[in-house]
Amino acid sequence: MLQHFALAHEGLPEDLPIGYDTARGGVVLDDNSAGFFVKTAPYPAAPNWREWSGQQVPFFFDPHPEKPLLELAPGTACINADIISAAFYLLSGWQEYFSAERDRHGRFPYAASVQRQYGFVALPAVNYYFDVLRVALEHVLGQPLRPRRWGGARTKFAAFVSHDIDTIHGSWKAPAKAALRQRQLLTFGRLLWQRLRQPDAWNNLETVAAATAHYGARSTFFILPEHRPGPDGTPQADYEISPQLLARLEALEAQGHPWELHGSLGTATEPENLALDDYRIKHHARGIRFHYLRWEPRRTPQLVEGIFEFDSTLGFAEHFGFRHSYCHPFYPFDFEQGRACRFLEIPLNVMDATLYHPNYLQLAAAEILPALQPLFTEIEKFGGVATILWHNDHFDPANETTGPAQFREIMRHLQQRGAAFLTGRQVTDQFSNWRPV
């Protein structure tokens, strides 16, 4: 946890005066985990809510609400809550590793999370814990701590814009089916003729790249190599990795829009499947995001490590926010080895389907940006990274709910707030001088 605290700041001394030993002085933490981490229960006792930096924040492992959170004295600072244990619990994904709850796609469900139970999915609680530690350290060290800055312009916070390419041929299907149901044969014939004679509205990678470039950003495309449906019938790519598609992707990458692997179904748990996908993409992918955000915490981190430099899968499909209650990139915890993994996680915060899907939030178009603004405010507040997933099919002009207009609103907001637009590779490169040991 102290390594991640150091990653979020610049110029920290190597030996931070932080510990549980009151005799040592410096920043003293209250040890309140009570043996929780030697067991396998997925959930700790309910958190205690305290006000910090203008927000009500849930503090786990804080059984003494009668005590002040932070007490300062000459040369010492006492934090009367076990914020290091609380940060580890959330950032490591302890709850999903030790919980047996999975949805029909094999994912740890939002409904089973402490974020859902206590209502703080859009609050980066770990950043607030670190902020308490920052104030305590500044008091002990007698100097301010500098937060991490992003990009060549040294901007306060960053945004990572990405697109999962699941389909490029299907824009005509839904309106054609609707025309058939309504016996509108002329409309059906026109749509079929367009399908045969005109480019598909979803075959639009260059349009997507231009839409992000308009704001000084660059797209990152996640390409899905498998076109056969999964064993349970879940759809995958409706295209194949053809020479023509490869040429287009290479041209886009030459313009600054890189492409990475969108791991197909089964790759999150089976090393042979992941190796096959990596071969099929015919490209040196530095990053990965798994299709349908499938991630098995007991298997996937070990498969990603050693192949990819970064992953960007870890977000809840059902709700925007912070699956690990942290708005910075981080190194996932390897429970098998008892150490940090050696690939960077750039957590996913916002996915278009989350916002409108009938099984998810069902937001109207006018509700999307107002719903997301508090989330972006938290990321800006702590100098994190806002990761956006906007599928290429949502750039279809016919989409008026989570379409190009809503994407433009989000991009305009981030630009006006001064975000540094970085690709996943650029984010990862900023951590190139540090690797977990």
VOGU-3710 file (C-alpha; in Angstrom, 3 decimals, decimal comma):
1> mlqhfalahe> 0,000/0,000/0,000  2,855/2,380/0,750  4,298/1,645/-2,686  1,014/2,691/-4,281  0,874/5,771/-2,095  4,354/6,627/-3,363  3,258/6,072/-6,984  0,529/8,673/-6,532  3,080/11,278/-5,410  6,397/12,648/-6,597
11> glpedlpigy> 9,682/13,011/-4,757  8,825/11,030/-1,618  11,689/9,825/0,617  12,335/6,091/0,361  11,891/5,369/4,067  8,519/6,773/5,058  8,040/7,191/8,834  4,787/5,191/8,929  3,923/2,216/11,098  1,837/0,633/13,833
21> dtarggvvld> 4,543/1,034/16,486  3,790/3,940/18,795  7,365/3,907/20,105  8,776/4,675/16,669  6,913/7,955/16,301  6,200/9,531/12,937  2,816/8,546/11,521  1,256/5,949/13,800  -1,651/3,795/12,606  -4,204/2,049/14,773
31> dnsagffvkt> -4,062/-1,720/14,177  -7,738/-2,625/13,919  -7,830/-5,468/11,380  -8,252/-7,971/14,267  -6,869/-10,933/12,355  -9,244/-10,456/9,413  -6,568/-11,195/6,802  -5,584/-14,580/8,226  -9,086/-15,831/7,419  -10,971/-16,124/4,129
41> apypaapnwr> -14,157/-14,198/4,837  -14,925/-11,920/1,858  -16,456/-9,092/3,878  -15,285/-7,234/7,006  -17,480/-5,510/9,562  -19,489/-2,545/8,344  -17,463/0,623/7,849  -17,599/3,681/10,035  -18,516/6,819/8,098  -16,400/9,897/8,722
51> ewsgqqvpff> -16,173/13,271/7,046  -12,941/13,951/5,179  -12,177/16,582/2,566  -15,825/17,513/2,158  -17,132/13,957/1,747  -18,635/11,276/3,937  -16,174/8,394/3,525  -16,531/4,741/4,640  -13,611/3,684/6,844  -13,304/-0,075/7,248
61> fdphpekpll> -11,392/-1,449/10,258  -12,388/1,608/12,286  -14,188/0,288/15,392  -13,756/3,429/17,509  -15,866/6,204/15,980  -15,622/8,153/19,224  -11,937/8,861/18,502  -10,902/11,645/16,119  -9,646/10,340/12,802  -6,362/12,264/12,948
71> elapgtacin> -4,496/13,618/15,952  -1,438/15,821/15,410  1,319/16,521/17,923  4,885/17,828/17,527  6,745/15,314/15,353  3,939/12,735/15,371  0,561/12,074/13,797  -1,848/9,393/15,027  -4,434/7,983/12,621  -7,126/6,290/14,701
81> adiisaafyl> -8,288/3,996/11,905  -6,468/1,200/10,125  -6,416/2,912/6,750  -3,630/0,691/5,395  -5,663/-2,463/6,040  -8,764/-0,789/4,594  -6,847/0,308/1,503  -5,427/-3,193/1,015  -8,853/-4,774/1,385  -10,363/-2,632/-1,370
91> lsgwqeyfsa> -7,407/-2,283/-3,725  -6,450/-5,974/-3,660  -9,970/-7,072/-4,596  -10,124/-9,264/-1,484  -13,921/-9,403/-1,610  -14,085/-10,923/-5,080  -11,166/-13,292/-4,562  -12,774/-14,887/-1,514  -16,402/-14,576/-2,598  -18,020/-17,361/-4,640
101> erdrhgrfpy> -20,531/-14,948/-6,175  -20,396/-14,809/-9,984  -22,920/-13,715/-12,613  -23,856/-15,622/-15,776  -20,747/-14,255/-17,514  -18,465/-15,495/-14,730  -17,908/-11,995/-13,331  -17,947/-10,856/-9,718  -21,264/-8,949/-9,660  -21,703/-5,387/-8,511
111> aasvqrqygf> -24,687/-6,555/-6,435  -22,337/-8,643/-4,241  -19,832/-5,838/-3,641  -19,294/-3,675/-0,578  -19,466/-0,699/-2,951  -23,089/-1,624/-3,686  -23,944/-2,613/-0,122  -22,735/0,653/1,383  -23,339/2,897/-1,623  -19,890/4,255/-2,483
121> valpavnyyf> -19,120/2,901/-5,972  -18,527/6,426/-7,329  -16,308/7,430/-4,401  -12,590/6,469/-4,564  -12,334/5,583/-0,879  -8,703/4,449/-1,114  -7,725/7,891/-2,411  -9,372/9,426/0,656  -7,423/7,047/2,906  -4,243/8,115/1,143
131> dvlrvalehv> -5,255/11,744/1,570  -5,449/11,247/5,346  -1,976/9,725/5,174  -0,758/12,654/3,072  -1,896/15,215/5,657  -0,285/13,185/8,441  2,993/12,843/6,538  3,133/16,517/5,619  2,821/17,316/9,313  5,582/14,889/10,320
141> lgqplrprrw> 7,945/15,753/7,448  7,275/19,480/7,625  6,862/19,822/3,868  4,093/19,493/1,284  3,869/16,362/-0,868  3,580/16,766/-4,624  0,881/14,739/-6,407  1,681/12,832/-9,596  1,315/14,831/-12,817  0,393/13,404/-16,200
151> ggartkfaaf> 1,765/13,791/-19,710  4,354/16,109/-21,129  2,350/19,129/-20,010  2,421/17,814/-16,415  -1,362/17,994/-16,138  -3,211/17,280/-12,896  -5,353/14,391/-14,161  -5,610/12,221/-17,251  -8,198/10,534/-19,462  -7,792/7,253/-21,348
161> vshdidtihg> -10,239/6,852/-24,248  -10,764/3,333/-25,562  -13,016/1,364/-27,893  -13,796/-2,356/-27,848  -14,356/-3,488/-31,441  -16,934/-6,264/-31,145  -18,858/-5,706/-34,357  -18,393/-3,778/-37,588  -21,115/-5,251/-39,801  -24,387/-5,060/-37,884
171> swkapakaal> -25,810/-1,542/-38,089  -28,570/-2,581/-40,503  -29,853/-5,589/-38,562  -32,009/-3,994/-35,854  -33,862/-1,576/-38,184  -34,255/-4,348/-40,782  -35,816/-6,681/-38,223  -38,105/-3,898/-37,047  -39,184/-3,224/-40,656  -39,999/-6,900/-41,175
181> rqrqlltfgr> -42,031/-7,077/-37,964  -44,012/-4,038/-39,111  -44,335/-5,459/-42,648  -42,551/-2,440/-44,111  -41,145/-4,335/-47,050  -39,906/-1,299/-48,944  -37,929/-0,145/-45,920  -36,551/-3,645/-45,446  -35,492/-3,778/-49,088  -33,788/-0,407/-48,871
191> llwqrlrqpd> -31,844/-1,479/-45,780  -30,822/-4,727/-47,424  -29,668/-2,845/-50,524  -27,621/-0,477/-48,331  -26,093/-3,481/-46,599  -24,956/-4,892/-49,940  -23,853/-1,679/-51,609  -22,723/0,784/-48,936  -20,204/0,720/-46,066  -21,678/-0,307/-42,754
201> awnnletvaa> -22,163/2,533/-40,256  -20,294/0,437/-37,684  -17,321/-0,159/-39,962  -16,045/3,183/-38,765  -12,641/2,934/-37,088  -11,338/5,994/-38,911  -14,436/7,992/-37,918  -13,951/6,982/-34,287  -10,294/8,017/-34,361  -11,212/11,369/-35,908
211> atahygarst> -13,844/11,959/-33,214  -11,264/11,606/-30,438  -8,559/13,484/-32,362  -10,911/16,474/-32,530  -10,257/16,943/-28,805  -6,526/16,375/-29,007  -6,920/12,769/-27,852  -5,975/9,433/-29,378  -8,126/6,315/-29,490  -7,003/2,930/-28,220
221> ffilpehrpg> -8,731/0,089/-30,072  -9,175/-3,346/-28,490  -9,455/-5,918/-31,305  -11,342/-9,207/-30,814  -9,740/-12,124/-32,755  -12,453/-14,755/-32,254  -15,624/-14,656/-34,379  -17,203/-17,880/-33,172  -19,753/-17,498/-30,329  -18,768/-18,680/-26,891
231> pdgtpqadye> -19,861/-22,094/-25,579  -22,861/-20,435/-23,915  -23,858/-18,652/-27,127  -22,415/-15,278/-26,115  -21,560/-13,384/-29,315  -18,027/-12,425/-30,200  -16,568/-10,599/-33,213  -18,599/-10,416/-36,413  -15,377/-9,923/-38,387  -12,070/-11,685/-38,949
241> ispqllarle> -8,521/-10,325/-38,779  -8,127/-9,837/-42,518  -5,175/-8,213/-44,318  -7,432/-5,262/-45,121  -8,351/-4,757/-41,469  -4,715/-5,097/-40,421  -3,712/-2,436/-42,951  -6,322/-0,045/-41,558  -5,211/-0,669/-37,986  -1,570/-0,144/-38,871
251> aleaqghpwe> -2,436/3,134/-40,599  -4,367/4,284/-37,512  -1,496/3,326/-35,241  0,871/5,367/-37,416  -1,420/8,325/-36,656  -1,089/7,704/-32,907  -4,111/5,455/-32,336  -2,722/2,130/-31,024  -4,554/-1,180/-30,925  -4,444/-3,857/-28,299
261> lhgslgtate> -5,992/-7,278/-27,656  -9,631/-7,728/-26,704  -9,375/-11,169/-25,121  -12,114/-13,492/-26,344  -14,293/-15,698/-24,161  -12,239/-18,284/-22,308  -8,981/-16,336/-22,440  -9,420/-14,971/-18,910  -9,130/-18,468/-17,428  -7,315/-20,678/-19,945
271> penlalddyr> -3,686/-19,923/-20,897  -3,941/-21,854/-24,182  -6,854/-19,690/-25,310  -5,047/-16,489/-24,382  -1,899/-17,577/-26,218  -3,981/-18,386/-29,314  -5,648/-14,963/-29,253  -2,289/-13,269/-28,849  -1,062/-15,152/-31,932  -4,189/-14,462/-33,993
281> ikhhargirf> -4,014/-10,706/-33,582  -0,755/-10,662/-35,602  0,460/-7,675/-33,624  2,550/-6,959/-30,546  -0,172/-5,926/-28,128  1,059/-4,258/-24,971  -2,360/-4,198/-23,331  -5,534/-6,231/-23,001  -9,178/-5,897/-22,040  -11,266/-9,056/-21,798
291> hylrweprrt> -14,520/-9,418/-23,745  -17,631/-8,849/-21,587  -15,204/-7,687/-18,871  -14,679/-11,304/-17,875  -12,110/-11,589/-15,112  -11,569/-14,404/-12,655  -9,423/-13,035/-9,796  -8,148/-16,514/-8,933  -6,822/-17,125/-12,461  -6,655/-14,079/-14,706
301> pqlvegifef> -3,835/-12,048/-13,087  -1,413/-14,944/-13,427  -2,294/-15,292/-17,134  -1,867/-11,591/-17,912  1,474/-11,315/-16,122  4,458/-11,875/-18,371  2,465/-11,282/-21,582  0,981/-7,798/-21,259  2,173/-4,561/-19,727  -1,292/-3,320/-18,837
311> dstlgfaehf> -4,897/-4,420/-18,496  -8,038/-2,280/-18,507  -10,817/-4,721/-17,637  -11,552/-3,961/-13,991  -14,760/-2,014/-13,811  -18,304/-3,014/-12,926  -20,495/-3,590/-15,978  -23,563/-2,642/-13,963  -22,449/0,765/-12,695  -19,886/3,436/-13,501
321> gfrhsychpf> -17,333/4,151/-10,817  -14,439/2,445/-9,050  -14,468/-1,337/-8,733  -11,421/-1,180/-6,439  -12,310/2,208/-4,941  -9,238/3,841/-6,470  -8,956/6,379/-9,286  -5,276/5,773/-10,168  -3,683/2,938/-12,131  -2,395/0,233/-9,804
331> ypfdfeqgra> -0,622/-3,108/-9,713  -3,117/-5,899/-8,891  -2,359/-8,163/-5,965  -1,297/-11,748/-6,649  -2,845/-13,730/-3,801  -0,992/-16,892/-4,810  2,452/-15,280/-4,571  1,616/-12,717/-1,910  2,962/-9,788/-3,941  1,986/-7,168/-6,470
341> crfleiplnv> 1,581/-8,314/-10,073  3,987/-6,981/-12,681  1,400/-5,516/-15,021  -0,408/-2,226/-14,568  -4,178/-2,078/-14,159  -5,804/1,003/-15,675  -9,245/0,549/-14,124  -12,341/1,066/-16,251  -14,647/3,821/-14,972  -17,277/4,424/-17,654
351> mdatlyhpny> -18,730/2,099/-20,316  -21,422/3,205/-22,737  -23,524/0,046/-22,306  -23,591/0,554/-18,528  -25,357/3,863/-19,006  -28,323/2,763/-21,120  -28,642/-1,040/-21,113  -32,043/-2,286/-19,857  -30,251/-4,524/-17,330  -28,107/-1,679/-16,052
361> lqlaaaeilp> -28,709/2,047/-15,383  -31,164/2,954/-18,177  -30,137/6,613/-18,228  -31,684/8,975/-20,736  -29,320/10,867/-23,027  -29,703/14,126/-21,091  -28,937/12,352/-17,800  -25,567/10,889/-18,764  -23,141/13,780/-18,342  -24,795/15,081/-15,129
371> alqplfteie> -24,534/11,560/-13,683  -20,840/11,304/-14,593  -19,692/14,788/-13,562  -19,305/13,941/-9,832  -17,211/10,910/-10,833  -14,927/13,048/-12,985  -14,702/15,598/-10,164  -13,365/12,899/-7,826  -10,786/11,799/-10,406  -9,673/15,385/-10,962
381> kfggvatilw> -9,548/16,003/-7,206  -7,025/13,212/-6,668  -5,176/13,494/-9,991  -6,232/10,101/-11,314  -7,124/8,664/-14,710  -10,651/8,667/-16,172  -10,966/5,568/-18,354  -13,764/5,685/-20,936  -14,996/2,781/-23,065  -17,145/3,860/-26,017
391> hndhfdpane> -17,779/1,015/-28,470  -17,426/1,821/-32,155  -21,058/0,865/-32,869  -22,146/3,664/-30,512  -20,692/6,169/-32,972  -23,572/5,319/-35,316  -25,468/8,606/-35,933  -28,707/6,643/-35,419  -27,783/6,145/-31,749  -29,303/9,095/-29,886
401> ttgpaqfrei> -28,910/7,708/-26,339  -25,249/6,748/-26,003  -24,167/7,893/-29,425  -21,686/10,372/-30,886  -23,456/13,374/-29,319  -23,085/11,971/-25,797  -19,463/11,029/-26,477  -18,778/14,591/-27,587  -20,343/15,943/-24,387  -18,047/13,787/-22,255
411> mrhlqqrgaa> -14,955/14,669/-24,270  -15,780/18,368/-24,203  -16,210/18,238/-20,428  -12,888/16,466/-19,891  -11,122/18,857/-22,239  -12,563/21,896/-20,470  -11,469/20,480/-17,116  -7,904/20,209/-18,458  -7,449/16,444/-18,702  -4,301/15,109/-20,322
421> fltgrqvtdq> -5,560/12,674/-22,969  -3,262/9,643/-22,927  -3,379/6,219/-24,521  -3,038/3,114/-22,382  0,552/2,802/-23,540  1,339/6,376/-22,553  -0,163/5,852/-19,106  1,901/2,678/-18,690  5,085/4,399/-19,859  4,781/6,872/-16,992
431> fsnwrpv> 5,363/3,950/-14,624  8,252/2,507/-16,648  10,870/3,358/-14,031  9,101/1,432/-11,282  8,111/-2,191/-11,063  6,836/-4,093/-8,027  9,271/-6,438/-6,295
//
